[in-house]
Amino acid sequence: MPFTHAPLDSRLVELIATLDADELIGRAHTVALPMQVRFRGVTRREALLLDGPVGWGEFAPFRDYGPVEAAAWLAAALEMAYLGAPTPERDRIEINATVPAVEPGEVPEILARFPGCRTVKVKVAEAGQTLDDDVARVAAVREAVPNALVRVDANRGFTVDRALDAARALGPLDYFEQPCATTAELAELRQRLVRSGIFCRVAADESIRRAGDPFAVLDARALDVAVVKVAPLGGVRRLLDIAEKIAAHGVSVTVASALDTAVGLNAGLAAVAALPGHTDDDEIDVPPAPAGLGTGGFFVEDVVDAEAAGRTIVDGHLSCAPVEPDTDRLADLAADTGTVDFWHAHLREALRHLKHQVGV
């Protein structure tokens, strides 16, 4: 999957040409973080962390991602470890709370991990659950946080017909994230929402980060909001380039996490910190949309003590200051030998494909 439609930063390409897998493995720490709740089907988050010359990078594509797709995740890790983040425009950003596909009774406990958050993203369309389950979960969110701005994320789980029913039942919504699998379905849903008199913005996630052309969904007029994630898009600078081109077409942009550890969140926070500011028609400064970067609370333990490192949520905001893993935590959370072997082999294959994709 070459980076044809949005190339990587030229300095990153030059770097990739010089690196070999043995050097990277020599800098690697592979960890396995137990989850507080099941999230995206995961109960243990595995990640390979790179201790680079200028910082830490995270290589953590989900297990079902092959080396071709994982190459972008490696590019993002290399950028942070070897080049660092671009210059920030702000030092703290607003985030949304995230509620997995849990029972309604569990919602207040989860929301308590997101103090002060006024925007809440709720997972829906979980396998084995019904729309009634989704409605009950969203209702529990609204009861716990009155006047919350609610987003729902279906992770491609609905047909167009079911998504239309869900939009009616779950609304009003800030937006409906990736309700359907294909770009054509998203475009059809947008049209049918308008014809049905339902005001509901459609957001694309997988249709951007898992597509050969991240702009194809834009060309198809299939989105109102772009949800962009650093690792799947190949790094902070490439994300910013893509976000700028998308925003120029009047599409809103939300930066989100790919269930990153504290190291991976450094990159997401750096991306939001560097997003260009803009003013509205009344000449009022408009900050970036609340980001989906508060998922660190879903780990039983992370590679950083969040409170000691200043990575705690305060009034719905997070500091953008980068953090470094704690040596003792890296040891305590170290993955078993079989897991380490898997990630070393995955890194080797991903680097081979990355070099091919950038032509070096």
C-alpha positions as CSV (number, residue, x, y, z in Angstrom):
1,M,0.0,0.0,0.0
2,P,2.3,2.8,-1.2
3,F,1.9,6.3,0.3
4,T,0.8,7.6,-3.1
5,H,-2.0,9.9,-2.2
6,A,-0.3,11.5,0.8
7,P,3.5,10.9,1.0
8,L,5.4,10.6,4.2
9,D,7.6,13.4,5.3
10,S,10.8,13.4,3.2
11,R,13.0,13.3,6.3
12,L,11.2,10.2,7.5
13,V,11.7,8.5,4.1
14,E,15.4,9.3,4.3
15,L,15.5,7.8,7.8
16,I,13.7,4.6,6.8
17,A,16.3,4.0,4.1
18,T,19.1,3.9,6.8
19,L,17.5,1.6,9.4
20,D,17.7,-2.1,9.8
21,A,15.6,-4.4,11.9
22,D,18.3,-5.5,14.2
23,E,19.0,-1.9,15.3
24,L,15.3,-1.4,16.0
25,I,15.0,-4.6,17.9
26,G,18.0,-3.6,20.0
27,R,16.0,-0.5,21.1
28,A,12.7,-2.4,21.6
29,H,10.7,-3.1,24.8
30,T,7.6,-5.3,24.2
31,V,4.9,-5.0,26.8
32,A,1.4,-6.5,27.4
33,L,-1.0,-4.3,29.3
34,P,-4.1,-5.9,30.9
35,M,-7.4,-4.1,30.2
36,Q,-9.9,-2.9,32.8
37,V,-12.7,-3.7,30.4
38,R,-12.9,-5.5,27.0
39,F,-12.3,-2.9,24.3
40,R,-12.4,-3.7,20.6
41,G,-12.3,-7.3,21.5
42,V,-9.1,-6.9,23.3
43,T,-8.4,-7.8,27.0
44,R,-4.6,-7.4,26.8
45,R,-3.0,-4.7,24.7
46,E,0.4,-5.6,23.3
47,A,2.9,-3.0,22.1
48,L,6.5,-2.8,21.0
49,L,8.0,0.4,22.3
50,L,11.1,1.9,20.7
51,D,13.6,3.9,22.8
52,G,14.9,6.2,20.0
53,P,17.6,8.9,19.8
54,V,15.1,11.8,20.4
55,G,12.1,10.1,22.1
56,W,9.9,7.0,22.4
57,G,7.8,5.5,19.6
58,E,5.1,2.9,19.7
59,F,4.6,0.0,17.2
60,A,1.3,-1.6,18.1
61,P,-0.9,-2.6,15.1
62,F,-3.7,-4.9,16.2
63,R,-3.0,-8.6,15.7
64,D,-5.3,-9.0,12.8
65,Y,-3.3,-6.4,10.8
66,G,-0.8,-7.9,8.4
67,P,2.7,-6.5,7.7
68,V,1.6,-4.4,4.7
69,E,-0.9,-2.4,6.8
70,A,1.4,-2.5,9.9
71,A,4.1,-0.7,7.9
72,A,2.3,2.6,8.5
73,W,2.2,2.0,12.2
74,L,6.0,1.4,12.1
75,A,6.5,4.7,10.2
76,A,4.7,6.5,13.0
77,A,6.8,4.9,15.7
78,L,10.0,5.7,13.8
79,E,8.9,9.4,13.4
80,M,8.5,9.9,17.1
81,A,11.6,7.9,18.1
82,Y,14.0,9.5,15.6
83,L,12.5,12.8,14.5
84,G,10.2,13.9,17.3
85,A,7.0,15.8,17.1
86,P,6.3,19.0,15.2
87,T,6.2,22.4,17.0
88,P,2.9,22.6,19.1
89,E,0.4,25.4,18.9
90,R,-1.2,24.6,22.3
91,D,-0.2,22.8,25.5
92,R,-3.5,21.2,26.5
93,I,-6.4,19.8,24.5
94,E,-10.0,18.8,25.2
95,I,-10.9,15.1,24.9
96,N,-14.0,13.0,24.8
97,A,-14.9,10.3,27.2
98,T,-15.2,6.8,25.6
99,V,-17.7,4.2,26.7
100,P,-17.1,0.6,25.4
101,A,-20.0,-1.7,24.7
102,V,-20.8,-2.4,28.3
103,E,-24.0,-2.9,30.3
104,P,-25.8,0.3,31.2
105,G,-25.1,-0.2,34.9
106,E,-21.3,0.0,34.2
107,V,-21.6,3.4,32.4
108,P,-21.3,5.7,35.5
109,E,-18.1,3.9,36.7
110,I,-16.5,4.3,33.3
111,L,-17.5,7.9,32.9
112,A,-16.0,8.6,36.3
113,R,-12.6,8.0,34.7
114,F,-13.2,11.0,32.5
115,P,-13.7,13.9,34.9
116,G,-15.1,17.1,33.3
117,C,-15.6,15.6,29.8
118,R,-18.6,17.1,28.0
119,T,-18.4,15.0,24.9
120,V,-18.8,11.2,25.1
121,K,-18.2,8.6,22.4
122,V,-20.2,5.4,22.9
123,K,-19.4,2.1,21.2
124,V,-22.4,0.5,19.5
125,A,-23.1,-2.4,17.1
126,E,-21.1,-4.9,19.2
127,A,-21.4,-8.5,18.0
128,G,-24.1,-10.4,20.0
129,Q,-25.8,-7.2,21.1
130,T,-29.0,-5.5,19.8
131,L,-30.0,-1.9,19.0
132,D,-32.0,-2.0,22.3
133,D,-28.7,-2.6,24.1
134,D,-27.2,0.4,22.3
135,V,-30.1,2.6,23.1
136,A,-29.9,1.6,26.8
137,R,-26.2,2.4,26.9
138,V,-26.6,5.8,25.3
139,A,-29.5,6.6,27.7
140,A,-27.3,5.7,30.6
141,V,-24.6,8.1,29.3
142,R,-27.2,10.9,29.0
143,E,-28.5,10.2,32.5
144,A,-24.9,10.3,34.0
145,V,-23.8,13.4,32.0
146,P,-26.8,15.6,31.3
147,N,-26.4,17.7,28.1
148,A,-23.5,15.6,27.0
149,L,-22.6,15.8,23.3
150,V,-22.9,12.2,22.3
151,R,-21.0,10.4,19.5
152,V,-21.5,6.8,18.6
153,D,-19.0,4.5,16.9
154,A,-20.3,1.3,15.1
155,N,-16.9,0.2,13.7
156,R,-18.6,-0.7,10.4
157,G,-21.2,-2.9,12.2
158,F,-24.4,-1.7,10.5
159,T,-26.0,-2.0,7.2
160,V,-27.4,1.2,5.7
161,D,-30.9,0.3,6.8
162,R,-29.8,-0.6,10.4
163,A,-27.7,2.5,10.6
164,L,-30.7,4.7,9.6
165,D,-32.8,3.0,12.4
166,A,-29.9,3.5,14.9
167,A,-29.6,7.2,14.0
168,R,-33.3,7.6,14.7
169,A,-33.2,5.7,18.0
170,L,-29.9,7.1,19.4
171,G,-30.1,10.7,18.4
172,P,-29.5,13.6,18.8
173,L,-25.8,12.8,18.0
174,D,-22.7,14.9,17.5
175,Y,-21.9,12.4,14.8
176,F,-22.2,8.7,13.9
177,E,-18.7,7.2,13.4
178,Q,-18.2,4.6,10.7
179,P,-21.7,3.2,10.8
180,C,-21.2,1.1,7.7
181,A,-18.3,-0.8,6.1
182,T,-17.9,0.8,2.7
183,T,-17.5,4.3,1.3
184,A,-20.5,3.7,-1.0
185,E,-22.7,2.8,2.0
186,L,-21.6,5.9,3.9
187,A,-22.5,8.0,1.0
188,E,-25.9,6.4,0.7
189,L,-26.6,6.7,4.4
190,R,-25.8,10.5,4.3
191,Q,-28.3,10.9,1.5
192,R,-31.0,8.9,3.2
193,L,-30.5,10.7,6.5
194,V,-31.2,14.0,4.8
195,R,-34.2,12.6,2.9
196,S,-35.6,11.3,6.2
197,G,-35.2,14.6,8.0
198,I,-32.6,13.3,10.4
199,F,-29.8,15.7,11.3
200,C,-26.9,13.4,12.0
201,R,-23.3,13.9,10.7
202,V,-21.5,10.8,9.4
203,A,-17.9,10.3,10.4
204,A,-15.4,8.1,8.6
205,D,-12.6,6.3,10.4
206,E,-11.7,2.9,8.9
207,S,-12.6,4.4,5.5
208,I,-9.7,6.8,5.9
209,R,-7.1,4.9,7.9
210,R,-7.6,1.5,6.2
211,A,-7.9,2.8,2.7
212,G,-5.2,3.0,0.0
213,D,-6.5,6.5,-0.8
214,P,-7.4,8.4,2.4
215,F,-9.2,11.0,0.2
216,A,-11.5,8.6,-1.6
217,V,-14.2,8.9,1.0
218,L,-14.0,12.7,0.5
219,D,-14.3,12.4,-3.2
220,A,-17.4,10.2,-2.7
221,R,-19.0,12.9,-0.5
222,A,-19.4,10.1,2.1
223,L,-18.5,12.0,5.3
224,D,-19.1,15.1,7.4
225,V,-16.3,14.3,9.9
226,A,-12.9,12.7,9.5
227,V,-11.6,10.7,12.4
228,V,-7.9,10.4,12.0
229,K,-5.3,8.4,14.0
230,V,-1.6,8.9,14.0
231,A,-0.3,5.3,13.9
232,P,-2.5,3.9,11.1
233,L,-1.8,7.0,9.0
234,G,2.0,6.8,9.2
235,G,2.8,9.5,11.7
236,V,2.0,12.9,13.1
237,R,3.2,14.9,10.0
238,R,1.3,12.7,7.5
239,L,-1.9,13.0,9.7
240,L,-1.5,16.8,9.7
241,D,-1.1,16.9,6.0
242,I,-4.2,14.7,5.4
243,A,-6.2,16.7,8.0
244,E,-5.3,20.0,6.3
245,K,-6.5,18.7,2.9
246,I,-9.7,17.3,4.3
247,A,-10.5,20.4,6.4
248,A,-10.1,22.5,3.2
249,H,-13.2,20.9,1.9
250,G,-15.3,21.9,4.9
251,V,-15.0,18.6,6.7
252,S,-14.5,18.6,10.5
253,V,-11.5,16.6,11.9
254,T,-11.2,14.6,15.1
255,V,-8.0,13.1,16.2
256,A,-8.4,9.8,18.1
257,S,-6.4,6.9,19.6
258,A,-5.9,3.4,18.4
259,L,-6.0,2.1,22.0
260,D,-2.5,3.4,22.5
261,T,-0.3,3.1,25.5
262,A,1.0,6.3,27.2
263,V,3.8,6.3,24.6
264,G,1.5,6.1,21.7
265,L,-0.7,8.8,23.1
266,N,2.3,11.1,23.0
267,A,1.9,11.1,19.2
268,G,-1.8,11.6,19.2
269,L,-1.5,14.5,21.6
270,A,1.3,16.0,19.5
271,A,-1.0,15.9,16.5
272,V,-3.8,17.8,18.2
273,A,-1.3,20.2,19.7
274,A,0.0,21.0,16.2
275,L,-3.3,21.3,14.4
276,P,-3.6,24.8,12.9
277,G,-6.0,27.0,14.7
278,H,-8.8,28.8,12.9
279,T,-11.4,31.4,13.6
280,D,-15.1,31.3,12.9
281,D,-17.3,33.9,11.1
282,D,-17.4,35.9,14.3
283,E,-13.6,36.1,14.5
284,I,-13.6,33.8,17.5
285,D,-10.8,31.3,17.9
286,V,-12.1,27.7,17.6
287,P,-10.0,25.0,19.2
288,P,-9.7,21.5,17.7
289,A,-12.7,19.1,18.2
290,P,-12.5,17.1,21.5
291,A,-10.1,14.3,20.7
292,G,-10.5,10.6,21.4
293,L,-7.3,10.4,23.4
294,G,-8.5,9.5,26.9
295,T,-8.3,5.8,26.5
296,G,-5.3,5.3,28.9
297,G,-7.8,4.8,31.7
298,F,-8.8,1.5,30.2
299,F,-5.6,-0.2,31.2
300,V,-5.2,-1.8,34.6
301,E,-1.6,-0.5,34.5
302,D,0.2,1.6,31.9
303,V,4.0,2.1,31.3
304,V,3.7,5.5,33.0
305,D,2.3,6.6,36.3
306,A,-0.3,9.0,34.9
307,E,-0.6,11.1,38.0
308,A,3.1,11.4,38.6
309,A,3.7,12.2,34.9
310,G,0.9,14.8,34.7
311,R,-1.1,12.7,32.3
312,T,-4.4,12.9,34.1
313,I,-7.7,14.3,32.9
314,V,-8.4,17.7,34.4
315,D,-11.7,19.4,33.6
316,G,-12.0,17.3,30.4
317,H,-8.5,18.2,29.2
318,L,-5.2,16.5,28.8
319,S,-1.7,18.0,28.8
320,C,0.2,17.6,25.5
321,A,3.5,17.2,27.3
322,P,5.2,14.0,26.3
323,V,5.9,11.3,28.9
324,E,8.6,8.6,29.1
325,P,8.0,5.0,30.2
326,D,9.0,4.1,33.8
327,T,11.9,1.6,33.8
328,D,10.3,-0.5,36.5
329,R,6.9,-0.6,34.7
330,L,8.6,-1.7,31.5
331,A,10.0,-4.7,33.4
332,D,6.7,-5.5,35.3
333,L,4.7,-5.3,32.1
334,A,7.2,-7.1,29.9
335,A,5.6,-9.6,27.5
336,D,6.3,-13.3,27.6
337,T,9.0,-14.8,25.3
338,G,6.5,-16.0,22.7
339,T,4.8,-12.6,22.4
340,V,8.2,-10.8,22.2
341,D,9.2,-13.2,19.3
342,F,6.0,-12.4,17.5
343,W,6.5,-8.7,17.7
344,H,10.1,-8.9,16.6
345,A,9.1,-10.9,13.6
346,H,6.3,-8.5,12.9
347,L,8.6,-5.5,13.1
348,R,11.0,-7.2,10.6
349,E,8.2,-7.8,8.1
350,A,6.7,-4.4,8.6
351,L,10.1,-2.7,8.0
352,R,10.6,-4.7,4.8
353,H,7.2,-3.6,3.5
354,L,7.7,0.0,4.6
355,K,11.0,0.2,2.7
356,H,9.2,-1.1,-0.4
357,Q,6.3,1.3,0.0
358,V,8.5,4.3,0.2
359,G,10.8,3.1,-2.6
360,V,14.1,2.7,-0.6
